[in-house]
């Protein structure tokens, strides 16, 4: 496919994959659904006229190519069900229509520590009526929730998280893909002023929702960029005032989403750790250091009353605020976990520290009431445990913040300001104004000078330049741009002056959608995460049982003399000795690292992939790509489409010949009229060449005759009627379908060109072949190298195309693909995928066109070329933004590296527990006299979480395995 296409400027590059999407707003809703059976323009007209006459339906758009209807309606007037019935009354079938409306919101969740926490939140959300789907991301600390707004709302959702699950919750966003504008108000003081402003904004077409914060004088406006723009909104506020009271509105930049919370969390753990150290270090010194340095520690043994000495009293005073003030978060976490009938890290920490603290209280009371009792307190164990755990959490949140560095860099690519041009009707410059990028509206004309960043997606209308798109696509070589070419926001104009017409702004820009896609991918769970979830459910009870058995295992033999008394330190008895081992087991076995193993690796991998131009739609796609490429139990197969995938996607006509007495003028006119309705790149090449022929021969009639009964025959061509004449434009198969005879002259022409890897397009008028075109589409320079590299990775390559056998075989031999399937329609491509899967192979599919979308969905993992159609991109699991085939290798290799990293993370996490628990339980003590004090066990537990996050961060240094050098 062409990289710069004008026909898709009105649709975003990346869209949601769901077949049915309902966008929620205050006034209107937009319903998108599939319609089965649409074949021509008359079908579209029938549906649009049926829905257009219904009260409450504001607009209707139906696509014959995608088989989709987009209906904008007022829910207070008409229901979605009534719209469905109206479509079905016209004789068409509605597919996958939702029974209820859908809404989506994202919620920030505070206080999650491990996998069992995220599981608890998901369980609490699933219990809420109206919630259809809830995904909780531990590493991001967020939840993405799909719900029915007729049954529940965001307030009930947040309430469920806070009250039922016991975690803090804060709404990040609600609604689907709404552009938002944050404005700081000036001149407004009373509530009446805010009401006036709100009513004025609500009267504007395209304004969906308004939030006003009178305290900070901020207004947040959700709007539709196709209808209204930010400058219009500001002007509306300014004009809302009267002569005596004027209002002002300026842009307000809220803190970067999640960044403020992350910084607050880092600051909180840092402060808690420092406060804990302030008390814990003196406790540790008085308990472990000074007694070993006589006479400097002798004063600690001074008796206050009976056997209660100064050291014990001092440690109790210092330890109490650590246990109950600094450590209160563990009590709260334990209470909430036990209330929802689960257990997490907080339960283990609370058990361990309470056991040490309250046993020490028992020792104090006994020392206070006895003149001969000698016991050892564990106040240093309790305080040091809390200190090391807080240190671990502090290091963990620091490291976790770096996992989204790639995403943060993406969001910062867009420039802060842009140069807006005002032109008169003749295109002459009236004025230049520097404005904030957030104020750009659709159809604005922007001036881009050499070295400047392009602020939004747009179309070059004047000038020539080279644009560095590496920050978006990863492609190092600058791309030449001229009038009619598309440019991407965030890329850099390296040389030349251009004027750009803004076509996508706000949330519609490629950059915004990349960020949204990567955020969704980071929130999604990989299937391998289920292992950690299952382990976490039973882990804590097993650990508690193991700790209790450890205590029994040391206490009973110690009391009965089954092991030497010399093993027990002189300052302890058998009970205290056994208690230390039990506390160590409780602490070292915390499952925090297990829960972080998968999400942190997925976060880093998807962010790194985005920076390389490979957009991976979640952990599921990562894992499937890994399976498709590297599973030893399956045949390794990648299926490639031909046009626009293995080839450049810019076909050009290289030969033209008439076979009948029809005039060239009439032939050109009929061909253009038929092919101009087709989206296929070959059709576009034929139209372009035919127009050049008309200009060359001076045909003055540019008026195109309308085609009636136009039909697309997938994989074959198009048909229709021009006036009273039937016309067919397509390949040999189309002619055979309509029983059009192919003479010797035509057959020779077709055969000769097909053996030269050219595609022949035949034009038949009234069942007689009138002429033909030979079209060539050059193979991508890196194609043969990529196929060869895949073969070295033991991955077989297959080509499936709708083109003829001769051309397909010739292209296959050029790039090194032996297995070729030709003359295959879109459903046939999906069938070929299923045939390969039935042979035991995990199959990946690489395509770019609308006709590839069924195969992309059928494959285990679908990869869409970024310059392809929206439908293909929507259906795929992975989007290759650069349209470079070497990124097929990158996607599979990155998925392998990520899965290897996840497995390594599990080894780290489980390895700590498998090795640490026996050591903590004292298995090594009888052999070599090594035991793990509780405070040291807490340090090891903290180190396990930090090591897992740092292991995931190493994926940031991933390098592509293949760099195709193409000229």
Residue pairs with C-beta under 8 A, 6 or more apart in sequence:
1 643
1 644
1 649
1 681
1 848
1 849
1 865
1 867
1 868
1 869
2 649
2 650
2 681
2 684
2 867
3 479
3 486
3 649
3 867
3 883
4 481
4 484
4 485
4 486
5 486
5 867
6 459
6 484
7 679
8 869
8 870
9 459
9 486
9 503
9 504
10 503
11 870
12 504
12 508
12 510
12 513
12 870
13 457
13 510
13 513
13 866
13 870
13 873
14 510
14 513
14 514
14 516
14 517
14 615
14 870
14 873
14 874
14 879
15 513
15 870
15 873
15 874
16 176
16 177
16 874
17 617
17 874
17 875
19 33
19 34
19 95
19 96
20 32
20 33
20 34
20 96
20 97
20 98
20 102
21 30
21 32
21 102
21 176
22 29
22 30
22 31
22 32
22 80
22 98
22 101
22 102
22 103
22 176
23 29
23 30
23 175
23 176
23 177
23 178
24 101
24 102
24 103
24 104
24 149
24 174
24 175
24 176
25 175
25 178
25 208
25 209
25 222
26 208
26 209
26 210
27 74
27 207
27 208
28 58
28 72
28 73
28 74
28 75
28 208
29 72
29 73
29 74
29 75
29 80
29 101
30 70
30 71
30 72
31 69
31 70
31 71
31 72
31 73
31 80
31 83
32 68
32 69
32 70
32 71
33 68
33 69
33 71
33 84
33 94
33 95
33 96
33 97
33 98
34 67
34 68
34 69
34 94
34 95
34 96
35 47
35 62
35 67
35 68
35 69
35 87
35 92
35 93
35 94
35 95
36 67
36 92
36 93
36 94
36 95
37 43
37 91
37 92
37 93
38 44
38 47
38 62
38 64
38 67
38 92
39 64
39 711
39 712
40 64
40 709
40 710
40 711
41 64
41 710
43 62
43 64
43 92
44 62
44 63
44 64
46 90
46 91
47 60
47 62
47 69
47 87
47 90
47 92
48 60
48 61
48 62
50 86
50 87
50 89
50 90
51 57
51 60
51 69
51 71
51 83
51 86
51 87
52 60
54 78
54 82
54 83
54 86
55 77
55 78
56 73
56 74
56 76
56 77
56 78
57 71
57 72
57 73
57 78
57 83
58 72
58 73
58 74
59 70
59 71
59 72
60 69
60 70
60 71
60 72
61 69
61 70
61 71
62 68
62 69
62 70
63 69
64 712
65 679
65 712
65 850
65 871
66 850
66 871
69 87
71 83
73 80
73 83
75 101
80 97
80 98
80 101
84 94
84 97
87 94
88 94
100 148
100 150
100 151
101 148
101 149
101 150
102 132
102 146
102 147
102 148
103 146
103 147
103 148
103 149
103 174
103 175
103 176
104 144
104 145
104 146
104 147
104 174
104 175
104 176
105 144
105 145
105 147
105 154
105 157
105 171
105 172
105 173
105 174
105 175
106 142
106 143
106 144
106 145
106 171
106 172
106 173
106 174
107 142
107 143
107 145
107 154
107 157
107 158
107 161
107 169
107 170
107 171
107 172
108 141
108 142
108 169
108 170
108 171
108 172
108 258
108 261
109 121
109 136
109 141
109 142
109 143
109 161
109 167
109 168
109 169
110 141
110 167
110 168
110 169
110 170
110 261
110 265
111 117
111 166
111 167
111 168
111 329
111 333
112 118
112 121
112 136
112 138
112 141
112 167
113 333
113 344
113 345
113 346
113 393
113 592
114 138
114 344
114 345
114 536
114 590
114 591
114 592
114 594
114 595
115 138
115 532
115 533
115 535
115 536
115 591
115 594
115 595
116 337
116 342
116 343
116 344
116 345
116 536
116 537
116 539
116 540
116 591
116 595
117 138
117 167
117 337
117 344
117 595
118 136
118 137
118 138
118 595
119 136
119 342
119 533
119 536
119 537
120 165
120 166
120 337
120 340
120 342
120 344
121 134
121 136
121 143
121 161
121 165
121 167
122 134
122 135
122 136
122 143
123 165
123 340
124 160
124 161
124 164
124 165
124 340
125 131
125 134
125 136
125 143
125 145
125 157
125 160
125 161
125 165
126 134
127 160
127 164
128 147
128 152
128 156
128 157
128 160
129 151
129 152
130 147
130 148
130 149
130 150
130 151
130 152
130 156
131 145
131 146
131 147
131 148
131 152
131 157
132 146
132 147
132 148
133 145
133 146
134 143
134 144
134 145
134 146
135 143
135 144
135 145
135 523
135 524
135 525
136 142
136 143
137 143
137 144
137 522
137 523
137 524
137 525
137 599
138 595
138 596
138 599
139 400
139 403
139 522
139 596
139 599
139 600
139 602
139 603
140 258
140 404
140 519
140 522
140 523
140 599
140 603
141 258
141 261
142 172
142 258
142 523
143 161
144 520
144 523
145 157
147 153
147 157
154 171
154 174
157 169
158 169
158 170
158 171
161 167
161 168
161 169
162 168
162 169
164 340
165 336
165 340
166 332
166 333
166 335
166 336
166 337
166 339
166 340
167 336
170 261
172 257
172 258
175 208
175 209
175 222
177 507
178 208
178 209
178 222
178 223
178 224
178 507
179 222
179 223
179 224
179 225
179 505
179 506
179 507
179 508
180 220
180 221
180 222
180 223
180 506
181 220
181 221
181 223
181 230
181 233
181 251
181 438
182 218
182 219
182 220
182 251
182 252
182 253
182 254
183 218
183 219
183 220
183 221
183 233
183 234
183 237
183 249
183 250
183 251
183 252
184 217
184 218
184 249
184 250
184 251
184 252
185 194
185 197
185 217
185 218
185 219
185 237
185 247
185 248
185 249
186 217
186 247
186 248
186 249
186 250
187 193
187 241
187 245
187 246
187 247
187 248
188 194
188 197
188 217
188 247
191 214
193 245
193 247
194 212
194 214
196 240
196 241
197 212
197 219
197 237
197 240
197 247
198 210
198 212
198 219
200 236
200 237
200 239
200 240
201 207
201 210
201 219
201 221
201 233
201 236
201 237
202 210
204 223
204 228
204 232
204 233
204 236
205 227
205 228
206 223
206 224
206 226
206 227
206 228
207 221
207 222
207 223
207 228
207 233
208 222
208 223
208 224
209 221
209 222
210 219
210 220
210 221
210 222
211 219
211 220
212 218
212 219
212 220
213 219
213 220
218 252
219 237
219 249
221 233
223 230
223 233
225 441
225 442
225 505
225 506
225 507
225 508
226 442
229 439
229 440
229 441
229 442
229 505
230 438
230 439
230 440
230 441
231 435
231 439
231 441
232 441
233 249
234 249
234 439
237 247
237 248
237 249
238 246
238 247
238 248
238 249
240 247
241 247
251 436
251 438
251 439
256 408
256 411
259 408
262 397
262 401
265 397
266 394
266 397
266 398
266 401
269 390
269 393
269 394
269 397
270 394
272 326
272 329
272 390
273 387
273 390
273 391
273 394
275 326
276 322
276 326
276 383
276 386
276 387
276 390
277 387
279 318
279 319
279 321
279 322
279 326
279 383
280 318
280 322
280 380
280 383
280 384
280 386
280 387
282 314
282 318
283 314
283 315
283 318
283 319
283 379
283 380
283 383
283 384
284 380
284 383
284 384
284 935
286 297
286 300
286 311
286 314
286 315
287 311
287 315
287 377
287 379
287 380
288 380
289 297
290 296
290 297
290 300
291 297
291 300
291 311
297 311
299 310
300 309
300 310
300 311
300 314
301 309
301 310
301 311
302 309
302 310
303 309
304 310
304 313
305 368
306 367
306 368
306 369
306 370
306 371
306 373
307 366
307 367
307 368
307 370
307 371
307 372
307 373
307 374
308 364
308 367
308 368
309 367
312 363
312 364
312 367
312 377
312 379
313 364
315 360
315 377
315 379
315 380
316 360
316 361
316 364
316 377
316 379
318 379
318 383
319 357
319 360
319 379
319 380
319 382
319 383
322 382
322 383
322 386
322 387
323 353
323 354
323 357
323 382
323 383
323 386
324 331
326 386
326 390
327 349
327 353
327 386
329 346
330 346
330 349
330 350
330 353
330 386
331 346
331 350
332 346
333 344
333 345
333 346
333 347
333 350
334 344
334 346
334 347
334 349
334 350
337 343
337 344
337 346
337 347
338 347
342 537
342 540
343 540
343 541
343 544
344 540
344 591
345 590
345 591
345 592
347 540
347 544
348 540
348 543
348 544
348 586
348 587
348 589
348 590
349 385
349 386
349 389
349 586
349 587
349 590
351 544
351 547
351 586
352 385
352 583
352 586
352 587
352 934
353 381
353 382
353 385
353 386
354 382
355 579
355 582
355 583
355 586
356 378
356 379
356 381
356 382
356 385
356 579
356 583
356 934
357 378
357 379
357 382
359 377
359 378
359 576
359 579
360 377
360 378
360 379
360 382
363 375
363 376
363 377
364 377
366 373
366 375
367 373
367 375
374 571
375 573
375 576
376 569
376 571
376 572
376 576
378 576
378 579
378 580
378 583
378 934
380 935
381 580
381 583
381 933
381 934
381 935
384 934
384 935
384 938
385 583
385 587
385 934
385 935
385 938
388 935
388 938
388 939
388 941
388 942
389 587
389 938
389 941
389 942
391 939
391 942
392 592
392 938
392 939
392 941
392 942
392 943
392 945
392 946
393 942
393 945
395 942
395 945
395 946
396 592
396 596
396 942
396 945
396 946
396 949
399 946
399 949
399 950
399 953
400 596
400 600
400 949
402 953
402 956
403 600
403 603
403 604
403 607
403 949
403 952
403 953
404 522
404 603
404 607
405 607
405 956
406 518
406 604
406 607
406 608
406 610
406 611
406 956
407 515
407 518
407 519
407 522
407 607
407 610
409 611
410 490
410 511
410 514
410 515
410 518
410 610
410 611
411 511
411 515
413 453
413 471
413 472
413 489
413 490
413 511
414 437
414 453
414 455
414 456
414 489
414 490
414 509
414 511
415 437
415 452
415 453
415 455
416 436
416 437
417 434
417 435
417 436
417 437
417 455
418 434
418 435
418 436
418 437
418 440
418 446
418 455
418 456
419 432
419 433
419 434
419 446
419 447
419 448
419 449
419 452
420 432
420 433
420 434
420 435
420 440
420 444
420 445
420 446
420 447
421 429
421 431
421 432
421 445
421 446
421 447
421 499
422 429
422 430
422 431
422 432
422 433
422 445
423 429
423 430
423 445
424 430
432 447
437 455
437 456
440 446
440 455
440 456
440 502
440 505
441 502
441 505
442 502
442 503
442 504
442 505
443 501
443 502
443 503
444 501
444 502
445 461
445 499
445 500
445 501
445 502
446 454
446 455
446 456
446 458
446 499
446 500
446 501
446 502
447 497
447 499
448 454
448 465
448 487
448 493
448 497
448 498
448 499
448 500
449 493
449 497
450 465
450 493
450 494
450 495
450 496
450 497
451 492
451 493
451 494
452 492
452 493
453 490
453 491
453 492
453 493
454 467
454 487
454 488
454 489
454 490
454 491
454 492
454 493
454 500
455 489
456 489
456 502
456 503
456 504
456 505
456 509
457 486
457 487
457 488
457 489
457 502
457 503
457 504
457 505
457 508
457 509
457 510
458 486
458 487
458 489
458 500
458 501
458 502
458 503
458 504
459 484
459 485
459 486
459 487
459 500
459 501
459 503
460 481
460 482
460 483
460 484
460 485
460 486
460 487
460 498
460 499
460 500
461 483
461 499
461 500
461 501
462 483
462 498
462 499
463 482
463 483
463 496
463 497
463 498
463 499
464 480
464 481
464 482
464 496
464 498
465 480
465 481
465 493
465 494
465 495
465 496
465 497
465 498
466 478
466 479
466 480
466 481
466 493
466 494
466 495
466 496
467 478
467 479
467 481
467 487
467 491
467 492
467 493
467 494
468 478
468 479
468 491
468 492
468 494
469 475
469 478
469 479
469 488
469 491
470 476
471 490
471 491
471 492
472 488
472 490
472 491
472 510
472 511
472 514
472 613
472 881
473 488
473 613
473 866
473 881
473 882
474 611
474 612
474 613
474 614
474 881
474 882
474 887
475 613
475 882
475 884
478 494
481 487
481 498
486 503
487 498
487 500
488 509
488 510
488 511
489 504
489 509
489 510
489 511
490 510
490 511
504 510
506 512
507 513
507 516
514 610
514 615
514 881
517 615
517 617
517 879
518 606
518 607
518 610
518 615
520 617
520 618
521 602
521 606
521 615
521 616
521 617
521 618
521 619
521 621
522 599
522 602
522 603
522 606
522 607
523 618
524 602
524 617
524 618
524 619
524 620
525 598
525 599
525 619
525 620
526 598
526 602
526 618
526 619
526 620
526 622
526 623
526 902
527 619
527 620
527 623
528 598
528 619
528 623
528 899
528 902
529 598
529 599
529 619
531 906
532 591
532 594
532 595
532 597
532 598
532 906
535 591
535 594
536 591
536 594
536 595
539 589
539 591
539 594
540 591
543 585
543 586
543 589
543 917
544 586
546 585
546 589
546 917
546 921
547 582
547 583
547 585
547 586
548 582
550 578
550 581
550 582
550 585
550 920
550 921
550 922
551 578
551 579
551 581
551 582
552 578
553 578
553 921
554 574
554 577
554 578
554 581
554 582
554 922
555 574
555 575
555 577
555 578
555 579
556 562
557 563
558 568
558 573
558 574
558 575
558 577
558 578
559 574
563 926
567 577
567 925
567 926
568 574
568 577
569 577
572 580
580 931
580 933
580 934
581 920
581 921
581 922
581 931
583 934
583 937
584 920
584 921
584 931
584 932
584 933
584 934
584 936
584 937
585 917
585 920
585 921
585 937
587 920
587 934
587 937
587 938
587 941
588 912
588 913
588 916
588 917
588 920
588 932
588 937
588 938
588 940
588 941
589 913
589 916
589 917
589 920
589 941
590 941
591 909
591 913
592 941
592 944
592 945
593 905
593 908
593 909
593 912
593 944
593 945
593 947
593 948
594 906
594 909
594 910
596 905
596 909
596 945
596 948
596 949
596 952
597 902
597 905
597 906
597 908
597 909
597 948
598 619
598 902
598 905
599 619
600 905
600 948
600 949
600 952
600 953
601 898
601 901
601 902
601 905
601 951
601 952
601 955
602 618
602 619
602 622
602 898
602 902
603 952
604 952
604 953
604 955
604 956
605 616
605 622
605 894
605 895
605 897
605 898
605 901
605 955
605 958
606 616
606 618
606 622
607 956
608 894
608 955
608 956
608 958
609 615
609 616
609 890
609 891
609 894
610 616
612 887
612 890
612 894
612 960
613 866
613 880
613 881
613 882
613 884
613 887
614 878
614 879
614 880
614 881
614 887
614 890
614 891
614 894
615 878
615 879
615 881
616 622
616 625
616 877
616 878
616 891
616 894
616 895
617 876
617 877
617 878
617 879
618 877
620 877
621 861
621 877
621 878
621 895
622 894
622 895
622 898
622 899
623 895
623 899
624 842
624 860
624 861
624 877
625 844
625 861
625 877
625 878
625 891
625 892
625 895
626 892
626 895
626 896
626 898
626 899
627 634
627 842
627 860
627 861
628 634
628 636
628 637
628 638
628 842
628 843
628 844
628 859
628 860
628 861
628 892
629 636
629 638
629 793
629 795
629 844
629 892
629 893
629 895
629 896
630 636
630 892
630 896
631 842
634 840
634 841
634 842
635 796
635 836
635 839
635 840
635 841
635 842
636 793
636 794
636 795
636 796
636 841
636 842
637 795
637 796
637 797
637 798
637 836
637 841
637 842
637 843
637 844
638 790
638 795
638 796
638 797
638 798
638 843
638 844
638 845
638 846
638 888
639 797
639 798
639 799
639 800
639 829
639 832
639 833
639 836
639 843
639 844
639 845
639 846
639 855
639 859
640 646
640 797
640 798
640 799
640 800
640 817
640 846
640 847
641 799
641 800
641 801
641 829
641 845
641 846
641 847
641 848
641 849
641 852
641 855
642 799
642 800
642 801
642 803
642 808
642 811
643 649
643 651
643 680
643 681
643 682
643 777
643 801
643 803
643 848
643 849
644 681
644 848
644 849
644 865
644 867
644 868
645 846
645 847
645 848
645 852
645 865
645 885
646 779
646 780
646 783
646 799
646 811
646 815
646 817
646 885
647 777
647 778
647 779
647 780
647 783
647 811
648 777
648 778
648 779
648 780
649 681
649 777
649 848
649 865
649 867
649 883
650 681
650 685
650 777
650 778
651 681
651 682
651 684
651 685
651 759
651 775
651 776
651 777
652 685
652 689
652 775
652 776
652 777
653 685
653 686
653 688
653 689
653 773
653 774
653 775
654 758
654 774
654 775
654 776
655 753
655 758
655 773
655 774
656 689
656 693
656 771
656 772
656 773
656 774
657 749
657 771
657 772
658 664
658 667
658 770
658 771
659 743
659 745
659 746
659 749
659 769
659 770
659 771
659 772
660 765
660 768
660 769
660 770
660 771
662 765
662 770
662 771
664 693
664 697
665 694
665 697
665 699
665 701
667 763
667 765
667 770
667 771
668 690
668 691
668 693
668 694
668 699
669 694
669 699
669 701
669 704
669 705
670 705
670 722
670 725
670 727
670 763
670 765
671 686
671 687
671 690
671 729
671 763
671 771
672 687
672 690
672 691
672 694
672 704
673 704
673 705
673 706
673 707
673 722
673 727
674 707
674 710
674 718
674 719
674 720
674 722
674 727
674 729
674 763
675 683
675 684
675 686
675 687
675 690
675 718
675 729
676 683
676 687
676 704
677 707
677 710
677 718
678 684
678 712
678 718
679 850
679 869
680 849
681 777
682 759
682 761
682 775
682 777
683 718
683 729
685 775
686 729
686 761
686 773
686 775
689 773
694 702
705 722
705 723
706 722
707 720
707 721
707 722
707 727
708 720
708 721
708 722
709 719
709 720
709 721
710 718
710 719
710 720
711 718
711 719
711 720
712 718
713 719
713 730
713 734
713 737
714 802
714 825
714 826
714 827
714 851
715 733
715 802
715 823
715 824
715 825
715 826
715 828
715 851
716 730
716 731
716 733
716 734
716 737
716 802
716 825
717 728
717 729
717 730
717 731
717 734
717 761
718 728
718 729
718 730
719 726
719 727
719 728
719 729
719 730
719 734
719 738
720 726
720 727
721 727
725 765
725 766
726 765
726 766
726 767
727 763
727 764
727 765
728 734
728 735
728 738
728 740
728 762
728 763
728 764
729 761
729 762
729 763
729 764
730 761
730 762
731 759
731 760
731 761
731 762
731 803
731 804
731 823
732 742
732 750
732 760
732 762
732 804
733 804
733 823
734 762
735 742
735 762
735 764
735 769
736 742
738 764
738 767
739 767
740 764
740 767
740 768
740 769
741 767
741 768
741 769
742 750
742 762
742 769
743 769
746 762
746 769
746 772
749 760
749 772
749 774
750 760
750 762
750 772
751 806
753 759
753 760
753 774
754 760
754 804
754 806
754 807
754 810
755 806
755 810
756 774
756 776
756 810
757 776
757 807
757 810
757 811
757 814
758 774
758 775
758 776
758 807
759 774
759 775
759 776
759 777
759 803
759 804
759 807
760 772
760 773
760 774
760 775
760 804
761 772
761 773
761 775
762 769
762 771
762 772
763 769
763 770
763 771
763 772
763 773
764 770
779 811
779 814
779 815
780 884
780 885
781 964
781 966
781 967
782 884
782 885
782 886
782 964
782 966
783 814
783 815
783 885
784 814
784 815
784 816
785 886
785 962
785 964
786 885
786 886
786 888
786 889
786 962
786 964
787 797
787 815
787 816
787 817
788 816
789 889
789 961
789 962
790 796
790 797
790 888
790 889
791 797
791 816
793 889
793 892
795 892
796 819
797 816
797 817
797 819
798 817
798 819
798 820
798 821
798 832
798 836
799 808
799 811
799 812
799 815
799 817
799 819
799 820
799 821
800 820
800 821
800 824
800 828
800 829
800 832
800 855
801 808
801 811
801 820
801 821
801 822
801 824
802 822
802 823
802 824
802 825
802 826
802 851
803 811
803 822
803 823
804 822
804 823
805 820
805 822
805 823
807 822
808 820
808 821
808 822
808 823
809 820
809 822
812 818
812 819
812 820
821 828
821 832
824 832
825 851
826 850
826 851
826 852
826 853
826 854
826 855
827 854
829 845
829 847
829 851
829 852
829 854
829 855
830 854
830 855
830 857
830 858
832 855
833 843
833 845
833 855
833 858
833 859
834 858
836 843
837 843
837 860
842 860
843 859
843 860
844 859
844 860
844 861
844 862
844 863
844 888
844 892
845 852
845 855
845 856
845 858
845 859
845 861
845 862
845 863
846 863
846 864
846 865
846 880
846 885
846 888
847 853
847 855
847 856
847 862
847 863
847 864
847 865
847 868
847 872
847 876
848 864
848 865
848 867
848 868
848 869
848 872
848 883
849 868
849 869
849 872
850 869
850 871
850 872
852 864
852 868
852 872
852 875
853 871
853 872
853 874
853 875
854 875
855 862
856 862
856 863
856 864
856 872
856 875
856 876
856 877
857 875
861 877
861 878
862 875
862 876
862 877
862 878
863 876
863 877
863 878
863 879
863 880
863 888
863 891
864 872
864 873
864 875
864 876
864 878
864 879
864 880
865 872
865 880
865 883
866 873
866 879
866 880
866 881
866 882
866 883
867 883
868 883
873 879
878 891
880 887
880 888
880 891
884 964
885 964
886 960
886 962
886 963
886 964
887 960
889 960
889 961
889 962
890 960
890 961
890 962
893 960
893 961
894 958
897 955
897 958
898 955
901 951
901 952
901 954
901 955
904 951
905 948
905 951
905 952
908 944
908 947
908 948
908 951
909 944
909 948
912 940
912 941
912 943
912 944
913 944
916 932
916 937
916 940
916 941
916 944
918 924
919 930
919 932
920 932
920 937
922 931
924 930
924 931
925 931
932 940
